[in-house]
Amino acid sequence: MILSIESSCDDSSIAITCIKTLKLIYHKKISQEKEHSIYGGVVPELASRLHVQTLPDILVLCKEYFPFLKAIAVTSEPGLSVSLAQGIMMAKALSLSLNIPLININHLKGHIYSLFIEKKEIFPMCVLLVSGGHTQIIQAKSYDDTDIIASTLDDSFGESFDKVAKMLGLSYPGGPIVEQYAKKGDENRFSLPTPLQQSPKIAFSYSGLKNAIRLKIEKLKEEKECLSKKDKEDLCASFQNIAIKHIVQKVTKLFKINPPINFAIVGGASANIKLRNQINDLCIKYNTNLHLSKLEYCSDNAAMIGRLSIEHYNNKCFS
């Protein structure tokens, strides 16, 4: 078995995965959302201190598997350096004390392997990665052969949801809350610009859309003392509609050039149901197979890190 550790941001997670069968033997994640919500976003130093508390608490529950471990895997990049350090120090200690190899895992590639938890991998795969820190399209040919073919010019899809939630005085994390508010809102009430609509580039941008929402909020506040719940629902719906329309337009450009056989959406923001439905419609139109992670594996987790680490282990790619 392989023990995997994930601590790239504000989720502490450890998993145990069987090398031969790919079966997820054990998986636990402790979220820090409650602690960070009062600040409206992740505070790196707080996240680091909480990892110090929670990672050992989870590890204690894994002791029975120690005799069966063949390697330790850990997220090494990208992420918050002070958070990554906690997982890496634990992984090094376990590797030394158990005298087994250490495998360092790229967090973004881990998200691709969230598609293959307890399954064999499928390649080639064109992947849309949408999260709080990234919005990019990746061409994946194998576990160690990936190319970024499109990315954001400024802010990410997930981060823009969090910022809109903060501007509206909603709690953290903003993505799921904006999505819930949007379900009850009128997406046509507020006119918002679609980013890069006239640009032939396959790229993403969310800074202008965020600013447009800010101006709408300021104008409403000039007209009334505070925003009503209906105002917030309509703003969320209007924002989400354009944020997703932007992604669909750019993915459509890609499909028109060369429609992939397999396409996937991964990352924390891939849990957005409206995004999933619209990309699904696009894939049906172009006869492309759509692959989605289970909702429980969209956000950061050690199960995806463990699944990718099996490929590293089988190819003897140790740190």
C-alpha positions as CSV (number, residue, x, y, z in Angstrom):
1,M,0.0,0.0,0.0
2,I,1.0,3.7,-0.3
3,L,0.2,6.3,2.3
4,S,-0.4,9.7,0.7
5,I,-0.6,13.1,2.3
6,E,-2.2,16.3,1.0
7,S,-1.7,19.7,2.7
8,S,-1.3,22.2,-0.2
9,C,-3.9,24.7,1.1
10,D,-6.5,24.4,3.9
11,D,-7.4,20.7,3.8
12,S,-5.6,18.1,5.8
13,S,-5.9,14.7,4.2
14,I,-4.3,11.3,4.3
15,A,-5.2,8.2,2.3
16,I,-4.1,4.6,2.0
17,T,-4.2,3.1,-1.5
18,C,-3.6,-0.5,-2.6
19,I,-0.9,-0.6,-5.3
20,K,-2.1,-3.8,-7.1
21,T,-5.9,-3.3,-7.0
22,L,-6.0,0.5,-7.0
23,K,-8.6,0.2,-4.2
24,L,-8.8,3.1,-1.8
25,I,-8.4,1.4,1.6
26,Y,-8.6,4.5,3.8
27,H,-9.3,8.2,3.3
28,K,-9.9,11.0,5.7
29,K,-10.0,14.8,5.2
30,I,-10.3,17.5,7.7
31,S,-11.4,20.9,6.3
32,Q,-10.4,24.2,7.8
33,E,-13.3,26.2,6.2
34,K,-14.9,27.1,9.6
35,E,-11.6,28.6,10.9
36,H,-10.9,30.6,7.8
37,S,-14.5,31.7,7.1
38,I,-14.3,34.6,9.6
39,Y,-11.5,36.1,7.5
40,G,-13.3,35.6,4.2
41,G,-10.4,33.5,2.8
42,V,-7.5,31.3,3.6
43,V,-4.9,32.8,6.0
44,P,-1.6,30.9,5.2
45,E,-0.1,31.0,8.7
46,L,-3.4,29.8,10.3
47,A,-3.6,27.0,7.7
48,S,-0.1,25.9,8.6
49,R,-0.8,25.8,12.3
50,L,-4.0,23.8,11.8
51,H,-2.1,21.2,9.7
52,V,0.3,20.7,12.6
53,Q,-2.7,19.7,14.7
54,T,-4.9,17.7,12.3
55,L,-2.4,15.7,10.2
56,P,-1.1,13.8,13.3
57,D,-4.6,13.2,14.4
58,I,-5.4,11.5,11.1
59,L,-2.1,9.6,10.9
60,V,-2.8,7.9,14.3
61,L,-5.8,6.3,12.7
62,C,-3.6,4.8,9.9
63,K,-1.0,3.0,12.2
64,E,-2.5,-0.5,11.5
65,Y,-1.5,-0.1,7.8
66,F,2.2,0.8,8.5
67,P,3.5,-2.8,8.1
68,F,2.0,-3.0,4.6
69,L,3.4,0.4,3.3
70,K,5.7,0.3,0.3
71,A,6.1,4.1,-0.1
72,I,5.0,7.5,1.2
73,A,3.6,10.1,-1.3
74,V,3.1,13.8,-0.6
75,T,1.9,16.9,-2.5
76,S,5.1,19.0,-3.1
77,E,3.8,21.7,-5.4
78,P,2.0,24.0,-6.2
79,G,0.4,25.4,-3.1
80,L,0.9,27.6,0.0
81,S,4.6,27.0,1.0
82,V,3.8,27.0,4.7
83,S,1.0,24.5,4.3
84,L,3.0,22.2,1.9
85,A,5.9,22.2,4.4
86,Q,3.8,20.5,7.1
87,G,2.9,17.5,4.8
88,I,6.4,17.3,3.4
89,M,8.0,17.1,6.9
90,M,5.6,14.4,7.9
91,A,6.3,12.5,4.7
92,K,10.0,12.7,5.2
93,A,9.7,11.5,8.8
94,L,7.6,8.5,7.8
95,S,9.9,7.7,4.9
96,L,13.0,7.7,7.2
97,S,11.4,5.9,10.1
98,L,9.8,3.2,8.0
99,N,12.7,3.0,5.6
100,I,10.6,3.2,2.5
101,P,10.8,5.5,-0.6
102,L,9.3,9.0,-0.8
103,I,7.3,10.1,-3.8
104,N,6.6,13.8,-4.5
105,I,3.4,14.6,-6.3
106,N,2.4,17.6,-8.4
107,H,-1.0,18.8,-7.0
108,L,-2.4,19.7,-10.4
109,K,-1.6,16.3,-11.9
110,G,-3.2,14.9,-8.8
111,H,-6.4,16.6,-9.8
112,I,-6.3,14.8,-13.1
113,Y,-6.0,11.5,-11.3
114,S,-9.1,12.3,-9.2
115,L,-10.8,11.0,-12.4
116,F,-9.2,7.6,-11.9
117,I,-9.6,6.8,-8.2
118,E,-10.1,3.0,-8.0
119,K,-10.0,2.9,-11.8
120,K,-7.5,2.5,-14.5
121,E,-6.3,5.7,-16.2
122,I,-7.6,6.8,-19.6
123,F,-5.2,8.6,-22.0
124,P,-5.0,10.8,-24.0
125,M,-7.3,13.2,-22.1
126,C,-7.9,16.9,-22.6
127,V,-8.6,18.4,-19.1
128,L,-10.2,21.6,-18.0
129,L,-8.8,22.4,-14.5
130,V,-10.8,24.9,-12.6
131,S,-10.0,25.7,-9.0
132,G,-9.3,28.6,-6.6
133,G,-5.8,29.1,-7.9
134,H,-5.9,27.8,-11.5
135,T,-8.0,27.9,-14.7
136,Q,-6.2,26.0,-17.5
137,I,-6.7,23.4,-20.2
138,I,-4.2,20.6,-20.0
139,Q,-3.4,18.0,-22.7
140,A,-2.5,14.8,-20.8
141,K,-0.9,12.0,-22.7
142,S,0.3,10.0,-19.7
143,Y,1.0,10.4,-16.0
144,D,4.3,12.2,-16.8
145,D,3.5,13.8,-20.1
146,T,1.3,16.8,-19.8
147,D,1.2,20.2,-21.5
148,I,-0.7,23.3,-20.6
149,I,-2.4,24.5,-23.8
150,A,-4.5,27.4,-22.3
151,S,-4.5,29.3,-19.0
152,T,-5.9,32.4,-17.3
153,L,-4.3,35.8,-18.0
154,D,-5.1,37.0,-14.5
155,D,-7.6,35.5,-12.0
156,S,-9.0,32.0,-11.8
157,F,-12.6,30.8,-12.2
158,G,-12.8,29.6,-8.6
159,E,-11.1,32.6,-7.0
160,S,-13.6,34.9,-8.8
161,F,-16.5,33.1,-7.1
162,D,-14.9,33.6,-3.7
163,K,-14.3,37.3,-4.4
164,V,-17.9,37.9,-5.6
165,A,-19.1,36.1,-2.4
166,K,-16.9,38.4,-0.3
167,M,-18.1,41.5,-2.1
168,L,-21.7,40.5,-1.4
169,G,-21.0,39.8,2.3
170,L,-21.5,36.0,1.9
171,S,-19.5,33.5,3.8
172,Y,-16.4,31.4,2.7
173,P,-15.8,29.3,0.7
174,G,-17.7,31.4,-1.9
175,G,-18.1,29.0,-4.8
176,P,-20.8,26.8,-3.4
177,I,-22.7,29.7,-1.8
178,V,-22.7,31.8,-5.0
179,E,-23.9,28.7,-6.8
180,Q,-26.8,28.2,-4.3
181,Y,-27.8,31.9,-4.5
182,A,-27.7,31.7,-8.3
183,K,-30.2,28.9,-8.4
184,K,-32.9,31.4,-7.2
185,G,-31.7,34.4,-9.1
186,D,-32.5,36.0,-12.5
187,E,-29.3,35.7,-14.6
188,N,-30.6,38.3,-17.1
189,R,-31.2,41.1,-14.6
190,F,-27.7,42.5,-14.8
191,S,-25.8,43.1,-18.0
192,L,-22.2,41.9,-17.7
193,P,-19.3,41.8,-20.2
194,T,-18.2,38.3,-21.4
195,P,-14.3,38.3,-21.1
196,L,-12.2,38.0,-24.2
197,Q,-15.4,37.5,-26.3
198,Q,-13.8,39.0,-29.4
199,S,-10.4,37.6,-28.9
200,P,-9.3,34.6,-31.1
201,K,-7.1,33.4,-28.2
202,I,-8.0,30.3,-26.2
203,A,-7.3,31.9,-22.8
204,F,-9.3,32.9,-19.8
205,S,-9.7,36.2,-17.8
206,Y,-11.8,37.0,-14.8
207,S,-10.4,40.3,-13.4
208,G,-12.7,42.4,-15.7
209,L,-15.8,40.4,-14.8
210,K,-15.1,40.8,-11.1
211,N,-14.7,44.5,-11.5
212,A,-18.0,44.7,-13.4
213,I,-19.8,43.0,-10.5
214,R,-18.1,45.4,-8.0
215,L,-19.5,48.4,-10.0
216,K,-23.0,46.9,-10.1
217,I,-22.8,46.4,-6.3
218,E,-21.7,50.0,-5.7
219,K,-24.4,51.4,-7.9
220,L,-27.1,49.4,-6.1
221,K,-25.7,50.6,-2.7
222,E,-26.0,54.2,-3.9
223,E,-29.7,53.6,-4.6
224,K,-30.5,51.8,-1.4
225,E,-28.9,51.4,2.0
226,C,-28.3,47.6,1.7
227,L,-28.7,44.9,-0.8
228,S,-31.8,42.7,-0.5
229,K,-31.5,38.9,-0.7
230,K,-33.1,39.1,-4.2
231,D,-30.4,41.5,-5.3
232,K,-27.7,39.1,-4.2
233,E,-29.4,36.2,-5.8
234,D,-29.7,38.0,-9.1
235,L,-26.1,39.3,-8.9
236,C,-24.8,35.7,-8.3
237,A,-26.9,34.3,-11.1
238,S,-25.8,37.0,-13.6
239,F,-22.1,36.5,-12.6
240,Q,-22.2,32.7,-12.7
241,N,-23.9,32.8,-16.1
242,I,-21.2,34.9,-17.7
243,A,-18.3,33.2,-15.8
244,I,-19.4,29.8,-17.3
245,K,-20.4,31.3,-20.7
246,H,-16.8,32.5,-21.0
247,I,-15.4,29.0,-20.3
248,V,-17.8,27.3,-22.7
249,Q,-17.0,29.8,-25.5
250,K,-13.2,29.2,-25.2
251,V,-13.6,25.4,-24.9
252,T,-15.9,25.5,-28.0
253,K,-13.1,27.3,-29.9
254,L,-10.8,24.4,-28.9
255,F,-13.3,21.8,-30.0
256,K,-13.8,23.5,-33.4
257,I,-10.0,23.2,-34.1
258,N,-9.6,19.6,-32.9
259,P,-12.4,17.9,-30.9
260,P,-10.8,15.6,-28.4
261,I,-12.0,12.0,-27.9
262,N,-11.9,12.4,-24.1
263,F,-12.5,15.6,-22.2
264,A,-12.6,16.1,-18.4
265,I,-13.3,18.8,-15.8
266,V,-11.4,18.6,-12.5
267,G,-10.5,20.8,-9.6
268,G,-12.6,22.2,-6.7
269,A,-14.7,24.4,-9.0
270,S,-15.6,21.4,-11.2
271,A,-18.3,20.6,-8.7
272,N,-20.4,23.5,-10.2
273,I,-23.4,21.7,-11.6
274,K,-24.2,24.4,-14.2
275,L,-20.7,24.2,-15.6
276,R,-20.9,20.4,-15.7
277,N,-24.2,20.5,-17.6
278,Q,-23.1,23.0,-20.2
279,I,-19.8,21.2,-20.9
280,N,-21.7,18.0,-21.1
281,D,-24.0,19.5,-23.8
282,L,-20.9,20.7,-25.7
283,C,-19.3,17.2,-25.5
284,I,-22.5,15.6,-26.8
285,K,-22.5,18.0,-29.8
286,Y,-18.9,17.1,-30.7
287,N,-19.3,13.3,-29.9
288,T,-16.7,13.7,-27.1
289,N,-16.6,11.5,-24.0
290,L,-16.9,13.6,-20.9
291,H,-15.2,12.4,-17.7
292,L,-16.0,13.8,-14.3
293,S,-14.7,13.2,-10.8
294,K,-17.1,12.2,-8.0
295,L,-18.2,15.4,-6.2
296,E,-16.4,14.2,-3.0
297,Y,-13.0,14.1,-4.9
298,C,-13.3,17.5,-6.7
299,S,-11.7,19.5,-3.9
300,D,-8.2,18.8,-2.6
301,N,-7.8,15.3,-1.2
302,A,-5.2,12.7,-0.5
303,A,-7.1,10.0,-2.5
304,M,-6.1,11.6,-5.8
305,I,-2.5,12.0,-4.6
306,G,-2.4,8.3,-3.7
307,R,-3.9,7.2,-7.0
308,L,-1.2,9.2,-9.0
309,S,1.6,7.9,-6.7
310,I,0.9,4.3,-7.9
311,E,2.0,5.3,-11.4
312,H,5.2,6.9,-9.9
313,Y,5.8,3.7,-7.8
314,N,5.3,1.3,-10.7
315,N,7.8,3.4,-12.7
316,K,10.2,3.7,-9.8
317,C,10.0,7.5,-9.8
318,F,11.1,8.2,-6.3
319,S,12.2,11.5,-4.7
